[in-house]
Amino acid sequence: MKKVSILAIAMMALISCGNTYTAKVVTLTNVNDSMNYALGLVNGANVKMYQMRNDSSDEAVVEFMDALQRGYEGKVEELSETASIGRNIANAIKESEKTGLAENKAWTLNEKMFFQGLINGIYGENGVMSVSDARTYFENSYQESTKDHDSKAGKPIRSSCMSKPKVVKLNCKTDSLNYAFGLLNGDQVKLYFLGNDSTGKMTKEFIDNVNKGMKQKVHNPQLVNMGETIGKSIKEQEPEGLVGEPSLATDFELIKQGFVNGLYEDFEIMDATAASRYIQNTLNQIKYGDTKTQGEQFLAENALKDGVKVTESGLQYEVLKQGKGPKPSATDRVKVHYHGTLIDGTVFDSSVERGEPIVFGLNQVIKGWTEGVQLMPVGSKYRFYIPQELGYGAQQAGSIPPYSTLIFEVELLGIEK
């Protein structure tokens, strides 16, 4: 017994060493490094969340990352549309071997019945049931199955895809469910992809690739397909710059490590939310950095003008008309007329031009408004110069570019009860 135990441990160690993808902290020395890493991290975390919910093992990570590498290196088999559809169906069925028919854990997958239904649907063989009957039966059965949370599917019945239509006998509900689901899929494949196949060559290509997909020695075929597609996409976009930005170069090694850290949920450097925010803010900074600089220069010069006052936050304002009414608090609702422009005079919003004042809560608007309107007695008209950090910051807001300094003329008409 001791020898067996030692052998088992040694085998486990060998298997473990096969996984070359480990989460680790990397050194990010510049914006380009950080963007590549963040991009990988966000996508890795998304794959983990949405695609690995049924299998987040090391094996799944290895299969995905190996596929990502193949896709980037161009070592992926090029398939026609017909072949791709066949492989995709095979991938979905192989995934169903773990999740149950149609991802219903209560339904046992019978590949033989599914594939016969698929072929009968392609050839229009309705001797067992019509497409309409199959749809009604399947949908009703699915709704009923949601009421039984304790039932579990049995072991999948595996098969390859046959090539000819055939009338089969459905001996139980499992047979009927699988056949109906296959028939519905076959009808859709025929309708959208094989409708013009007068020679039968496309149908044969489709079936051949279903069977090739079923023979793949992978445990997560859809995950592998996704990895190859993403890797290929990264390579294809490389000449245009990272995420289409010419000033950023692709660093595939950092992207890969970001993916791995995201897949293993290692967020020591940054988490997925922070990474997503960093990507967007950096792209905005690259694209709209001049807007930010121009706004800062404008405010610096404007602060020196007669009549312009500057608050501690950096908000600037001029009193155009001083009212005699009460001042609102941050939680009040106010009625105002306003006219908003960029520093170049472009009008982006104006209740004055619409001819209708607006009512809103002072705690529901940008910081510059919340602070500024509280300075105004009712009956006043002020002009506010709002720094981007008190406006919409790095976010695009309608026609307002990120990092825009905003100018508002605001007339406070009243405080609403």
KAMOPE-V610907 format. One record per residue. N is the residue number from 1. RES is the residue in one small letter. SS is DSSP state (A for helix, B for strand, O for the rest). PHI is phi in degrees with one decimal (NA if undefined). D_FIRST is the distance of its C-alpha to the first C-alpha in Angstrom with 2 decimals. Layout:
BEGIN
n & res & ss & phi & d_first
N & RES & SS & PHI & D_FIRST
N & RES & SS & PHI & D_FIRST
END
This chain:
BEGIN
n & res & ss & phi & d_first
1 & m & O & NA & 0.00
2 & k & A & -64.2 & 3.78
3 & k & A & -64.5 & 5.46
4 & v & A & -62.2 & 5.18
5 & s & A & -62.6 & 6.29
6 & i & A & -63.2 & 8.76
7 & l & A & -63.4 & 9.96
8 & a & A & -62.6 & 10.64
9 & i & A & -64.6 & 12.51
10 & a & A & -63.2 & 14.38
11 & m & A & -65.3 & 15.47
12 & m & A & -62.8 & 16.71
13 & a & A & -65.7 & 18.61
14 & l & A & -65.6 & 20.23
15 & i & A & -62.3 & 21.32
16 & s & A & -61.3 & 22.70
17 & c & A & -67.5 & 24.68
18 & g & O & -71.0 & 26.31
19 & n & O & -86.6 & 28.27
20 & t & O & -89.3 & 31.25
21 & y & O & -102.7 & 33.08
22 & t & O & -128.3 & 32.77
23 & a & O & -69.5 & 35.26
24 & k & O & -159.0 & 37.29
25 & v & O & -82.2 & 40.70
26 & v & O & -114.7 & 43.27
27 & t & O & -93.6 & 46.67
28 & l & O & -108.2 & 49.60
29 & t & O & -96.3 & 52.72
30 & n & O & -155.7 & 55.30
31 & v & A & -61.5 & 56.21
32 & n & A & -61.4 & 55.02
33 & d & A & -59.3 & 51.50
34 & s & A & -63.1 & 51.43
35 & m & A & -66.3 & 52.71
36 & n & A & -63.4 & 50.09
37 & y & A & -63.2 & 47.25
38 & a & A & -62.0 & 48.75
39 & l & A & -62.1 & 49.23
40 & g & A & -63.7 & 45.59
41 & l & A & -61.8 & 44.44
42 & v & A & -60.3 & 46.66
43 & n & A & -69.2 & 45.60
44 & g & A & -62.2 & 41.90
45 & a & A & -64.0 & 42.20
46 & n & A & -67.8 & 44.12
47 & v & A & -61.5 & 41.56
48 & k & A & -58.4 & 38.87
49 & m & A & -69.4 & 41.08
50 & y & A & -101.2 & 42.46
51 & q & A & -112.4 & 40.12
52 & m & O & -110.5 & 36.60
53 & r & O & -66.3 & 36.93
54 & n & O & -97.6 & 34.49
55 & d & O & -158.0 & 32.05
56 & s & O & -115.9 & 32.07
57 & s & O & -72.1 & 28.68
58 & d & A & -58.2 & 28.32
59 & e & A & -59.6 & 28.29
60 & a & A & -65.0 & 31.69
61 & v & A & -61.7 & 33.05
62 & v & A & -61.7 & 32.08
63 & e & A & -62.5 & 33.67
64 & f & A & -66.1 & 36.79
65 & m & A & -67.5 & 37.22
66 & d & A & -61.4 & 36.70
67 & a & A & -66.4 & 39.32
68 & l & A & -59.9 & 41.62
69 & q & A & -63.8 & 41.47
70 & r & A & -61.0 & 42.21
71 & g & A & -61.6 & 45.09
72 & y & A & -66.1 & 46.56
73 & e & A & -83.1 & 46.31
74 & g & O & 74.4 & 47.95
75 & k & O & -100.4 & 45.05
76 & v & O & -106.5 & 45.28
77 & e & O & -63.2 & 46.52
78 & e & O & -82.0 & 50.08
79 & l & O & -117.6 & 50.58
80 & s & O & -71.4 & 53.76
81 & e & A & -60.0 & 54.37
82 & t & A & -62.7 & 53.63
83 & a & A & -63.9 & 50.32
84 & s & A & -62.3 & 49.35
85 & i & A & -64.3 & 50.04
86 & g & A & -61.6 & 47.85
87 & r & A & -64.1 & 44.95
88 & n & A & -63.6 & 45.48
89 & i & A & -65.3 & 45.36
90 & a & A & -60.6 & 42.17
91 & n & A & -60.5 & 40.66
92 & a & A & -64.6 & 41.77
93 & i & A & -69.6 & 40.27
94 & k & A & -63.6 & 36.90
95 & e & A & -63.7 & 36.97
96 & s & A & -68.5 & 37.85
97 & e & A & -63.1 & 34.60
98 & k & A & -99.7 & 33.15
99 & t & A & -103.7 & 36.21
100 & g & O & 92.1 & 37.79
101 & l & A & -58.6 & 41.16
102 & a & A & 55.6 & 43.68
103 & e & A & 58.9 & 41.13
104 & n & O & -100.8 & 41.39
105 & k & O & -65.8 & 37.99
106 & a & O & -89.3 & 39.39
107 & w & O & -109.7 & 40.27
108 & t & O & -74.3 & 37.96
109 & l & O & -83.4 & 38.65
110 & n & B & -114.8 & 39.85
111 & e & A & -61.5 & 40.46
112 & k & A & -61.2 & 42.26
113 & m & A & -70.2 & 44.82
114 & f & A & -60.9 & 45.16
115 & f & A & -65.5 & 45.86
116 & q & A & -66.0 & 48.31
117 & g & A & -63.7 & 50.10
118 & l & A & -58.9 & 50.14
119 & i & A & -67.1 & 51.74
120 & n & A & -62.8 & 54.15
121 & g & A & -65.3 & 55.20
122 & i & A & -65.5 & 55.89
123 & y & A & -91.4 & 57.95
124 & g & O & 72.1 & 59.68
125 & e & O & -84.0 & 58.38
126 & n & O & -110.4 & 59.13
127 & g & O & -65.8 & 58.91
128 & v & O & -85.0 & 55.93
129 & m & O & -159.7 & 57.10
130 & s & O & -79.3 & 59.39
131 & v & A & -61.2 & 58.32
132 & s & A & -63.1 & 60.27
133 & d & A & -64.8 & 58.61
134 & a & A & -62.2 & 55.17
135 & r & A & -64.0 & 55.94
136 & t & A & -62.5 & 57.23
137 & y & A & -63.3 & 54.33
138 & f & A & -67.8 & 51.68
139 & e & A & -64.2 & 53.35
140 & n & A & -64.9 & 53.93
141 & s & A & -65.9 & 50.37
142 & y & A & -65.9 & 49.06
143 & q & A & -63.7 & 51.26
144 & e & A & -66.5 & 50.14
145 & s & A & -67.1 & 46.45
146 & t & O & -68.9 & 46.87
147 & k & O & -82.0 & 47.64
148 & d & O & -108.3 & 44.23
149 & h & O & -88.3 & 41.71
150 & d & O & -95.5 & 38.88
151 & s & O & -71.7 & 38.51
152 & k & O & -127.0 & 35.74
153 & a & O & -72.7 & 35.79
154 & g & O & -83.0 & 33.68
155 & k & O & -68.2 & 31.71
156 & p & O & -58.9 & 34.14
157 & i & B & -98.1 & 35.73
158 & r & O & -92.2 & 35.82
159 & s & O & -165.2 & 38.65
160 & s & O & -93.2 & 40.81
161 & c & O & -86.9 & 44.45
162 & m & O & -75.6 & 46.96
163 & s & O & -112.7 & 50.34
164 & k & O & -123.4 & 52.84
165 & p & O & -69.7 & 54.09
166 & k & O & -160.3 & 53.44
167 & v & O & -81.3 & 54.27
168 & v & O & -117.9 & 51.09
169 & k & O & -98.6 & 50.57
170 & l & O & -97.8 & 49.03
171 & n & O & -91.2 & 47.20
172 & c & O & -156.6 & 45.95
173 & k & A & -62.8 & 46.33
174 & t & A & -60.1 & 43.35
175 & d & A & -59.1 & 45.11
176 & s & A & -65.3 & 48.38
177 & l & A & -63.0 & 47.03
178 & n & A & -65.3 & 45.31
179 & y & A & -64.4 & 48.31
180 & a & A & -61.0 & 50.78
181 & f & A & -65.0 & 48.95
182 & g & A & -63.8 & 48.79
183 & l & A & -61.0 & 52.47
184 & l & A & -63.1 & 53.50
185 & n & A & -65.6 & 51.67
186 & g & A & -62.9 & 53.13
187 & d & A & -62.9 & 56.59
188 & q & A & -69.1 & 56.29
189 & v & A & -60.8 & 55.04
190 & k & A & -61.9 & 57.98
191 & l & A & -63.8 & 60.45
192 & y & A & -100.4 & 59.58
193 & f & O & -128.9 & 58.15
194 & l & O & -115.7 & 58.89
195 & g & O & -62.0 & 62.31
196 & n & O & -101.8 & 64.15
197 & d & O & -83.7 & 61.88
198 & s & O & -75.7 & 64.55
199 & t & O & -94.8 & 62.80
200 & g & O & 87.3 & 59.29
201 & k & A & -67.3 & 57.85
202 & m & A & -67.7 & 56.71
203 & t & A & -63.4 & 55.06
204 & k & A & -63.2 & 53.16
205 & e & A & -61.8 & 52.13
206 & f & A & -61.4 & 50.93
207 & i & A & -64.4 & 48.82
208 & d & A & -57.3 & 47.38
209 & n & A & -79.3 & 46.26
210 & v & A & -60.5 & 44.78
211 & n & A & -69.3 & 42.57
212 & k & A & -63.4 & 41.81
213 & g & A & -64.6 & 40.79
214 & m & A & -67.5 & 38.53
215 & k & O & -88.6 & 36.71
216 & q & O & -60.0 & 36.06
217 & k & O & -90.6 & 32.45
218 & v & O & -129.7 & 32.67
219 & h & O & -93.3 & 31.42
220 & n & O & -132.5 & 34.52
221 & p & A & -60.3 & 37.48
222 & q & A & -67.7 & 40.22
223 & l & A & -66.0 & 38.81
224 & v & A & -63.1 & 38.73
225 & n & A & -60.0 & 42.29
226 & m & A & -65.3 & 43.38
227 & g & A & -60.2 & 41.87
228 & e & A & -62.5 & 43.66
229 & t & A & -64.9 & 46.88
230 & i & A & -65.1 & 46.84
231 & g & A & -60.2 & 46.08
232 & k & A & -63.6 & 48.89
233 & s & A & -64.0 & 51.22
234 & i & A & -59.9 & 50.60
235 & k & A & -66.1 & 51.50
236 & e & A & -65.0 & 54.56
237 & q & A & -86.1 & 55.92
238 & e & A & -55.0 & 55.39
239 & p & A & -63.1 & 58.96
240 & e & A & -86.2 & 60.46
241 & g & O & 96.8 & 58.60
242 & l & A & -58.7 & 55.77
243 & v & A & 45.3 & 56.46
244 & g & A & 77.5 & 59.79
245 & e & O & -102.7 & 61.04
246 & p & O & -57.9 & 62.41
247 & s & O & -79.4 & 62.13
248 & l & O & -112.4 & 58.33
249 & a & O & -96.7 & 56.16
250 & t & O & -73.4 & 52.77
251 & d & O & -120.2 & 49.83
252 & f & A & -64.0 & 46.94
253 & e & A & -63.7 & 44.30
254 & l & A & -70.4 & 45.40
255 & i & A & -60.6 & 45.59
256 & k & A & -60.9 & 42.01
257 & q & A & -65.4 & 40.79
258 & g & A & -61.3 & 42.85
259 & f & A & -57.6 & 41.18
260 & v & A & -59.7 & 37.68
261 & n & A & -62.8 & 38.67
262 & g & A & -67.8 & 40.27
263 & l & A & -64.4 & 37.29
264 & y & O & -94.6 & 35.05
265 & e & O & 55.0 & 37.92
266 & d & O & -95.8 & 38.20
267 & f & O & -112.3 & 41.84
268 & e & O & -63.9 & 42.18
269 & i & O & -76.8 & 45.11
270 & m & O & -162.4 & 46.70
271 & d & O & -92.2 & 45.74
272 & a & A & -63.6 & 46.68
273 & t & A & -65.6 & 49.91
274 & a & A & -64.5 & 51.07
275 & a & A & -64.9 & 50.21
276 & s & A & -63.1 & 52.22
277 & r & A & -65.3 & 55.11
278 & y & A & -63.5 & 54.99
279 & i & A & -59.7 & 55.22
280 & q & A & -66.2 & 58.18
281 & n & A & -64.7 & 59.98
282 & t & A & -66.7 & 59.57
283 & l & A & -63.0 & 60.90
284 & n & A & -63.2 & 63.77
285 & q & A & -64.1 & 64.47
286 & i & A & -64.6 & 64.64
287 & k & A & -78.8 & 66.81
288 & y & A & -118.4 & 68.91
289 & g & A & -58.4 & 68.90
290 & d & A & -63.9 & 72.61
291 & t & A & -61.2 & 73.28
292 & k & A & -64.7 & 71.71
293 & t & A & -63.0 & 73.65
294 & q & A & -63.2 & 76.91
295 & g & A & -64.4 & 76.46
296 & e & A & -64.3 & 75.92
297 & q & A & -64.5 & 79.01
298 & f & A & -60.3 & 81.04
299 & l & A & -66.0 & 80.14
300 & a & A & -62.5 & 80.91
301 & e & A & -73.4 & 84.36
302 & n & A & -66.0 & 84.97
303 & a & O & -64.2 & 84.31
304 & l & O & -86.8 & 87.36
305 & k & O & -76.7 & 89.77
306 & d & O & -60.7 & 92.33
307 & g & O & 88.9 & 91.35
308 & v & O & -90.2 & 87.61
309 & k & B & -110.1 & 85.53
310 & v & B & -123.6 & 81.90
311 & t & O & -86.1 & 79.53
312 & e & O & -61.5 & 76.68
313 & s & O & -75.3 & 74.16
314 & g & O & 105.9 & 76.14
315 & l & O & -65.1 & 77.87
316 & q & B & -113.9 & 81.43
317 & y & B & -153.0 & 84.29
318 & e & B & -124.1 & 88.05
319 & v & B & -91.2 & 90.27
320 & l & B & -90.1 & 92.44
321 & k & B & -155.1 & 93.81
322 & q & O & -101.0 & 93.30
323 & g & O & -84.1 & 93.27
324 & k & O & -120.1 & 94.20
325 & g & O & -84.1 & 91.67
326 & p & O & -73.6 & 88.49
327 & k & B & -95.6 & 85.34
328 & p & O & -77.6 & 82.15
329 & s & O & -101.3 & 78.87
330 & a & O & -64.8 & 75.46
331 & t & O & -99.9 & 74.77
332 & d & O & -78.0 & 78.15
333 & r & B & -99.7 & 78.90
334 & v & B & -125.1 & 81.66
335 & k & B & -113.0 & 84.03
336 & v & B & -138.5 & 84.69
337 & h & B & -112.3 & 86.19
338 & y & B & -148.8 & 84.48
339 & h & B & -141.9 & 84.65
340 & g & B & -111.6 & 81.63
341 & t & B & -136.5 & 81.70
342 & l & B & -82.8 & 79.74
343 & i & O & -69.1 & 81.37
344 & d & O & -91.1 & 82.95
345 & g & O & 94.1 & 84.70
346 & t & O & -65.3 & 82.49
347 & v & B & -82.6 & 82.65
348 & f & B & -109.2 & 79.26
349 & d & B & -167.1 & 80.27
350 & s & B & -161.7 & 83.53
351 & s & A & -71.1 & 84.59
352 & v & A & -63.1 & 88.09
353 & e & A & -67.3 & 88.10
354 & r & A & -76.8 & 86.71
355 & g & O & 74.7 & 89.45
356 & e & O & -146.1 & 87.17
357 & p & O & -67.4 & 85.77
358 & i & B & -126.4 & 82.19
359 & v & B & -116.1 & 80.70
360 & f & B & -156.4 & 77.24
361 & g & B & -83.5 & 75.31
362 & l & A & -67.2 & 75.41
363 & n & A & -92.7 & 71.72
364 & q & A & -116.4 & 70.89
365 & v & O & -124.7 & 72.20
366 & i & O & -63.5 & 71.48
367 & k & A & -57.6 & 71.67
368 & g & A & -61.2 & 74.98
369 & w & A & -71.1 & 76.62
370 & t & A & -56.2 & 75.19
371 & e & A & -71.7 & 76.55
372 & g & A & -67.0 & 79.76
373 & v & A & -66.9 & 81.12
374 & q & O & -67.1 & 80.80
375 & l & O & -79.9 & 83.39
376 & m & O & -98.7 & 85.92
377 & p & B & -70.7 & 88.48
378 & v & O & -56.1 & 89.23
379 & g & O & 98.4 & 91.94
380 & s & O & -87.5 & 90.62
381 & k & B & -134.0 & 89.80
382 & y & B & -120.1 & 87.48
383 & r & B & -111.6 & 86.06
384 & f & B & -107.6 & 82.43
385 & y & B & -113.6 & 80.71
386 & i & B & -105.7 & 76.99
387 & p & O & -59.5 & 74.46
388 & q & A & -58.5 & 71.48
389 & e & A & -71.9 & 69.11
390 & l & A & -100.0 & 71.30
391 & g & O & -109.1 & 71.48
392 & y & O & -103.2 & 68.74
393 & g & O & 56.1 & 67.09
394 & a & O & -80.4 & 64.77
395 & q & O & -89.6 & 64.92
396 & q & O & -76.2 & 67.20
397 & a & B & -128.6 & 69.44
398 & g & O & 62.1 & 71.39
399 & s & O & -89.4 & 73.83
400 & i & B & -88.1 & 73.17
401 & p & O & -67.6 & 71.13
402 & p & O & -56.5 & 68.38
403 & y & O & 66.7 & 69.66
404 & s & O & -81.3 & 73.18
405 & t & O & -78.6 & 75.77
406 & l & B & -114.7 & 77.65
407 & i & B & -120.8 & 81.28
408 & f & B & -126.7 & 82.38
409 & e & B & -99.8 & 85.81
410 & v & B & -124.3 & 85.27
411 & e & B & -114.2 & 87.92
412 & l & B & -85.9 & 86.87
413 & l & B & -89.5 & 88.79
414 & g & B & 177.6 & 87.42
415 & i & B & -109.4 & 84.66
416 & e & B & -85.4 & 83.44
417 & k & O & -90.0 & 82.78
END
